[in-house]
Amino acid sequence: MIEGLDNSGSLPVLERVVQFAARRHSLIADNVANVSTPGFRPMDVSVDDFEAALGSAVQARRASGQGRFGAVEVSSTPTAEVTATGVQLTPQPIAENILFQDGNDRSLERLMQDLVENFLTYRTAVELMNNQFDMLDVAIRERV
């Protein structure tokens, strides 16, 4: 019974989203910190690949007949390795901007946009997790 509380519904999915967003936040913060460093090339991971792998894992869980129960087996992507204990990122250079004379490939506006989008993803996932835990608390305490 207890096992079904922490691996049912959206909790396993939200857990992976929080892990991914937390690791990516450190990566983006490093990019912002080095925006003026000569020769620095910003690094990032593919959010689209991770989202696709997560979506496929959710569909596979639904198709397995378990419905909303059971672990979500997310496959690794070229830039994000998903293990039983978390998510490890392997960033690659972004290389989407004009290379400046100092060898830096910077776009502070883009970096800040990525930072805010990633923060909102993290914050939303954490809030949804908190709501799930609040509902469990209400059920355990038998309050309405």
Helices and strands as residue ranges (DSSP letters): H 2-6, H 11-33, E 43-44, H 47-63, E 80-82, E 87-89, E 92-93, H 108-141
